[in-house]
Amino acid sequence: MIGPANVVQRITDNTPLTSTHSASMSAMPRGERPLDEGDSPLLLFAADLRQLRTNAGRPSYRELSRRAHFSASTLSDAAGGRKLPGLDVTLAYVRACQGDETAWERRWHDLAVAMARSRSVDGPSPYVGLNPFTTEDADRFFGREALTHTLLDRLGRQPFLAVFGASGEGKSSLLRAGIAAKFANAVVCTPGPDPDAALADALARNPDLLVVDQFEELFTLCEDEVQRSAFLDALLAADCRRVIAVRSDFYPHCAQYPKLADALTDAQVLLGTMTPDELRRAITQPAATVGCTVETALLTTLVAEAAGRSGVLPLVSHALLETWHRRRGNTLTLTGYQAAGGIQGALAQSAEAAYATLDEEQQRLAKQLLLRLSSDGTKRPIPRQDVVGEDVLDVLADTRLITVDEDTVEVTHEALFEAWPRLRAWLDEDREGLRTHRRLTDATRTWQELGRDTDSLYRATRLAETTEWVARAKPELTGAEREFIGASKARERRRSRRVRWIAAGLTALLVATTATAVLAVQQRREVDRLGLVRKSQELTELSEALAASDPVRSAQTALEAYETYPTVEARGRLLSAAATRTPGREISMDGAGIGRTMQHDGAWSVADINGNIALMGPRGLDLYDATTFRHIKTVPVTEQSSYVFGWDVAEDGRLAVSEGNGWITVRAGLEAEPVRLERVGMPVGVSFIDDDRALLVGGAVYDLATRQKRFELPVGQVTGPFTIDGDRTLVLASSGSVAVWDLVARHRTGGFSIGSGVINRVVLLPGGKQAAIGTDDGLVEVRDVVTGAVVATPPRHTGAVTTISISPDGTVLTSAGADGKLHLWDLARGTVLATLAVGEPVHSTRFAPDGSLAIVTRNALRFWPASNIPKASGQMVRALAVDSDGTVLTLDSTGVIERRDSTTGTVKRVETGVVQNWMGRFSPDRKLVVTNGPLAVREVATGNPVANLSTLGFSEQGRQPVALEFSGKSLLAIGSEVPDGVWPVAEAAQPKLIGGLAWGQRTSAVFGRSDHEIVIGREDGGISVRDIRSWEEKAVHSPHQRPVRAMVLSPDKTLLATGDDNGLIALWDTSAWRLVGELRGHTQGVTALEFSPDSARLASGGRDRDVVVWDVGAQASWATLRGHNQPVTHLAWRPDGTTVVSAGTDAVNVWGLDVDQALRTIR
């Protein structure tokens, strides 16, 4: 029998046909075309396919068609020997003949590579691979025409532009082939390690356009701050048009330089992912320039796999280059693309092929070289003179993995670091060793530039660290590096001897000078303190400025500010950073790249498996300990030549994977062997349904017990996003439309079209009646799934939307995208809760059951604790309290009482039956709450009324209280068009009616030192203190000039705080009702006040969105907490005084006041 094993050997040694083949050809059935004469690998492949059919009993091609689901003519052509059949056709043929699919798949790839190598290539490729397009490539640069026109138009009106974008979005190509090619004398430069020299050389050529590419090198390769500043000054002052290309994750670095930040104000352009139409042009038009075409099947596959994916363009370009080498005639085919390895595999396949040609010593040198060319996921050029092994250099350069010019060597594109698993593994092995080597290289270069100055040699600690690393890692050092280490060791030996000689003399000298130095030290300390205060203030201001654009760095800067000097401002910034909008724990991927699985809802790149964190990459599943974040293991889930398109995990731990080559596999567990369920024509999403007894594969449902297809919806190949509501409703997105299907009735129940744009993500909202969509042009909408009506429009992104998630309680929608921003949206109220600037494109997000949020980026998996995420208030908060265990209690405008656990994020709701609630108040022990509509006292636990207080008409339409105060025993209600009253809860039917000012003049009220004394704030700024038994009024001189909107009595009843519309807070001694202090800090009106349980601190909230914590004894600000997007309306303290909670018209925020805990959180 002839099988794949011995045929693979024939492809490599070209052995002639054997008698077995001759016999098989002479016995061919009528209707099967005889094979051509010859012994080419393609003919051998066809002959062995025919032999496989013979061994299977020679079923007719009609029977094979029934088994393989391809037409008889397609299968007959597969064994015809005239062209290499597609991989999917080949494996279907083999499967129908009960052959070994795995072996034949390897055979197919070997043949495809052999055919590509043997085919002559006429003329240069129109695709540039990993290289950027240059000015000479302008005639084959397509896809960015509209943006090119926009940039040229802006350059005609303004002399400076900055193009920001993620790595792999085509910044270099756009600026070189799109922009620079249009100018007569454009000069392109990169900063490099010596940016001053690079810029001076560029400007010496008198350019009419200066392009500074890879601008981030100013921060990654240049370590001299003076040089950086001088470079920026010269660049901004240059007398020519200038455009810079900057990786988007370096935007915060640019913001640190005021002149550059000012220049960027109206001069920045964000380069996002290509739209599908732009991708089509970028794929097809270069081929058209040389008279070639791109097969429709290939074009469809490429666009489906690349659309909306950040950083994918270099991989697309390289895959097209490799497909060009495997083209059929003048056509680039899907077969050639598959043979090249596709988007995910082509670069790795090319790199592995080049690496395999090297011997063992050359492979070691190649590894050392590639590691030196990386700097934490970015390119790091090195001098060519530092490279050992010219033959290795030639091999890597010929494969276009590296670029070599007269002076330097560098990786052609950073995509290599992510796309080549072997290199990624090398980078992960010893990252600290890589940093040590880079420092050594830089130090050696500096030593040489300074004429081998001994002061630039390594000292004791750094020398010991480097010496230990050299002994352990045995790296390939340059001659100069070895000389540098030797000179450092010699200097250290000389220094040690000198230290011993002068030690005794120094001791005597120190004693003599001590007395004289004491006074100088004291004076110096004060100077140093003032310097530290100024430095702390500067860092605090920087942290505040970075809060929106880079919250992680903002938090680190706040930490540095507080540790520099603990000013009041630094303390407030530290507590704010620790409490709001900052993801906490993080698994750093160190630039290795997570990849992105294109699963139906975009949320399954991260999952929980057996209590561990599961993170899916392009080919494998990484498991991390959920507590320690320690990496446990990597589980490969695809073959080397494929990648993960979608995946899902069943409750019992079974894993379903949709591979890029079309295979659907199911594993009984992570360690189990995969079982191939089916091979589909194109990669599709997968999802377990029917209590995990079935698997949804695109539009088909498979029974997992029988491995048979139950049914298939008439929806074609489902390669776009989809989402499932339980086991019944399926929502599919295709291009710009959405279809809703009933999986039980198997018919379409609704759908809609968005008009323009391509839908990248679709997620059903709780209840299944609405769906949230995200598009490739940044649009986010909530629509009715049946009518298509727009229900809500959350904030738009400036790049493609890559993920949408819904919180476990169904109240918050998150969207994130290529612009590196994550928006939180209150679904009930239709308002923004928060915007988090992640700092790099977000690949995926997913809420955990406890309400915490996982955020997947290219470089990290971050966790945003539930306690730090702003809470959707849904309806307006009318009352707020905090229980002793930290549980936050709210009463909203619909009368719903909500208890939210601060640790787990779980929410319990209690309905009170109130239709419209305008005000409320919790009792001091938090067991009772007052609602109005009708006015009643209710149990917090049940919502049931304890006392109905509606006798005065407060429940009538339009008659709402101006103020409510509840001591637990008595209720004070200042009325709206109805009498005021005080109700003893025990005698609810007998309120005490109180007279006084007409409605409209009273703005706030509280009980005084007893339930018989009330304090009323007035519209004119006045304060009235009255005894309700006699209605006697005490004379109070008020400092307020504007309406008094907030007031609160301290728990010990010795102080009253009042706040007005000017932002003034007054403190009153209640024993004599005299003014004892004024607090000024709010820039707008004060809207909420609350004393701490020990009366030592006062929290205030205002229309300026700030929460200020005051030291009452010192009558000074203790901390200002910032994080609300809207005015603050309510405040509450945790009974132990460690936490204050604020509610606004946007969200409920929890602020921890333990500074040590805040330091630990950020560290």
C-alpha positions, 0 to 999 in steps of 0.5 A: 500500500502506498501511503503518505509516509513513503510519498513524502520521501518521494517528493524530496528525492524524486524517485521514479514511479513504481510498478504499483503506480503503473498497475493502478493507472492501467486499471482506472475506471472509465471516466477518470482521466489518465495521468500525464506522463512523468514523475513530478511531485504533483503527479505522485500526489495525484497517483497516491490519491487514486491509490487511496481510492482503490484501497477504499474499494473504488467507490464512485465519485458520486459516492465520494461526493456524498461522503465529502460534501464536494462535487464529483468533478471537484474530487475528480480534479483533485486526483487529476495531477494538473494542479494542486487541489485545495487543502479542504478538498484534499482532506475531504477526499482523504476522509471519504476514502478513510485515509489518515488526514493528519499525514495527508495534511502534512503531505499537502503542505510539503508539496505546496512548499516544494512547488513554490520553491521550484516555480520560477518567479518573473519580476519582483513581487508587488507586495513588500512583506514586512518592509514598509512601503517606501517613496519608490513604492508609491505606485503600488501603495493602496488602501489609504488614499482618502487618509493620504488626501486628508493629510496632504490637505492639512499639511497645506494648511499647517506645518506640523502633523503627528500620526499616532497608531498602533504597531502594524497599522501602516504608519511608516508606509503611509508617511513614506509612500503616501505623503513623502512621495508627493513632495519634491525633496522629502527627507525621512529619518528616525531618532535613533540613539543620537536624535540630535545628529539624526535631525541635524543630518536631515535638516542639512538637506533642506527638505520641503518635508521632514518625516520623522518615522518611529518617533518613539525611538526618542524615548526607547533608544535615547536616554539623555533627557537633555538630548531629547529636549534639544531634539524637540526644540529643534524639530518644532522650530524647523523651517519646513513642513514636518510630520511624525509617526508615533506608536499610540502607546507612546502618547503619554510620553509625548504629553510630558513635554509642554512644547510638544503637547501644545503643538499636538493640540490640533495637529494629531491624527489617529491611524486606525485599522483599515476598513474592509473596502480599504483592505480589498484595495490594499490586497487586489490593486498591487497585483493588478499593477503587474497584471495579476488577479486575486482569487475571490475566495482568497480575497474573501478569506483575507478580508474576513480574517483581517478586518477590524484587527489592530496591527495585522497589516504586516502579517497580511503583507507577508502572507501576500508576499508568500502567496505571490511566490505560490501563485498559479499563473497570474492568479493568487489563490486560496490554495497558495495562501493556505500553503503559505500558512495564512495570516497567522502562520506565514511569517512563522513558517518563513522564519522557521524555514530560514532557521532550519537552514542554519547549523547548530552554531549558526542557530545559537548566533541567530538567537543571540542576534534576534534577542539583541534586536528586541527591547521590550517588544519594540525594535532596537537597531544595533551597529553592524560592527557588533554582529557576529556571523555574517552568514547568519545575517545573510540568511535572516536578511534574505528572508526579510526578517531583518533589515541590514544597511551600511551601518545598522541591523534591525528587525524588519517589523515588530510583528515578528516578535509576536508572530514567531512562536520560537522567538516569542519563547526566547524572549520569555525565557530570560527577560532580565538577562536581555535587559542586562545585555542591552545595558551592557551594550549601551554602556560599552558604546558610551565608554568608547564614545568618551575615549574609554573614560574610566568614569564611565565603567561599571561600579561594584553592584552593576559589575557584579550583576553583569559578571554573574549573568555572563557566567550563567547565560554565556552570551555572545559578547562583542570584543568591545563588550568583553574589553569593557567588562575587563576594564571595569573589573580592573578599575574595581580592584584598584578602587578597593585598594584605595578605599582601604588606604584612606578609611582611617584618615576619613574617620579623623576628618569626620569627627573634626568637621561634625560640629561645623556641619550641624548648622549647615545641615539644618539649613539644608534640610529646610531647603530640601523640604521646600524642593521636595514639596515643589517636586511633589506638587509637580508630580501631583499636577502631572498625575491629574493631567494623565488621569484621563489619558493614562490612568495606570501611569497617573496612579504610579505618578501619584504614588511617586508624588506622595512618596516624594512629599505627602502634601494634602494635594498628593494625598488626595490624588493618591486616594483618587487614583487608588479608588477610581478608573484604574485596573488593579492586578495585571499579568504582563505579557512583556510584548509577547502578544496575546493574539486575538481570537475572533470569537462571536462576542469578543469576550472569550479571549479570557475565561475561567477554567477550574478556578484558573485564569485561561488566556487564549492566544493564537495557538495555545491556551495559557493558564494562570493561578487566579490568586498569585498570577503565576503561569501554570502551563501552556496547552497547545490547541492547534497545529503549528500551521493553524491558529485559533479563530474561536473557542468556548468552554463547557461547564464540565471543562470540555473545550471546543476550538474553531481553527483557522484551517476550518477544523472544529475540534472538541477536547474532553479536557485540557489534557485530552486529545482533540476529536475532530468534529467537522471541517468547514469551508471557512473559520467560524465561531463556536458555542456550546448550547443545549446544556452543553450537549450540542455545539453551534458551529456557525449556523449549524448545530452538532450533536456532541454525542453522535457527532452528527449535524442536527440541523443547519440554518440557511445563513451560509458560512458564519464568519462574523460575530454572533451572540446567543441568549440561552439556548434559543435566540441566535443573533448573527452579524454579517457586514452591516446587518444583523439577523435574529434566529429562533434555534428551537423553531428554526426560523428568523424572528427579526433583524436590522441593517445599520446603513454603513460600516461593518459590525465587529461585535454584537451582544444581546442585552438581558431579556433578549429584546435589545442588542449592542453592536460595535462597528469597524468605524467606532460606532456603538449602538443599542438597538431593538433586535426586532425593529432595529430602532436605536435605543441608545448611543454610547460614546463613539470610538475613534478606531474599530470597536473590538469588544463589548461586554455586559456586567453580571447585573445587566446595568453596565455596558462596556465597549473598547477598541483600537483607540485604546479607550474603554467606555462604561455606559449606564444602560438604564439612564443612558449616561457615561459612567467612566472612560478608561484610557488603557494606553494600547488597543484593547482586544477583549473584555469580560466581566467576572461573576463578582463584577470585576472586569478583565481587559485583554491588550497586546501586552497584558491581561489586566483586572479591574476590581469590582470595588473600583468600577463606578457603579451604575446608579440606574435611576437617580439615587435618592438616598445613600448609606453604608453598612458596617461591612462596607455594603452600599445601600441606595434608594433610587427614584423608582423606590428600589432599595439596592444592597451592593456588596463592596467585595464581591460586587453582588447586588440584591434589590428590594422593590417597595412598590413606589412608582416615583420617588423624589427624596429619601433618607436611611435611618442611622442604623440603616434598618429603616428608610423613608420614601415619598410617593407615598411618604412612608417609613419602610423596612430596608430588608423587605421594603414593607411600610412600617408607618404610612405618613401620607396624611398631609398630601405628600403623595399627591402629584407635584407635591414633593418634599424640599427636604427630608431628615430622619433621626430613626425616631422622628421624620422631618419633611419640609413640604412643597405646596403642603404643610411642613411636619414632624412625624414621630414614627411611633405615632405616624398618624399624629404629625406635628404641623409646623408653620414658617416660610412659604415654599420656594424660600426653604432650601434645606433642613435638619434636626438640631440637638433633639427632635424638637429642634429644627434648622432650616436653610433659606434661599437668601442664605439665611439660617433659621433655628426653631423649637417646634414646640413653641416655634421660637426662633434663635437669632443666627448670623449667617455668612452665606450670601447664596441659597443654602443647599446642604446641611448636616449635624455631627454625630456628637451633635456639637457641630452643624455644617452648612453649604451654599451655592458659592461653595462656602461651608460654614461650621456652627457650634450648636450649643450657642448657634454661633459661627466657628469656622468657614471652609473654602475649597469647592469652586461651585456650589456645595450639594452634599455634606456628611460628618464621619462617625467620630465627628472628626472629619467632614465630607463635602460634595459639589457641582464641581464634581469633587469630594473634599474630606476636611479635618474638622479640628484643623478646619483644613482640607485633608484630601480632595477626591476626584472621579465623578463626571457629574455633580455629587448629590449624596454622601455616606460614611462607613461606620468605622470611618475608613471609607466614604461613598459618594453618589452623583448623577453619573455613578456611585463611587467608593473612596478608601481613606486608608493611605497605607492601603492605597499605597499597597494597591498602586504598588 
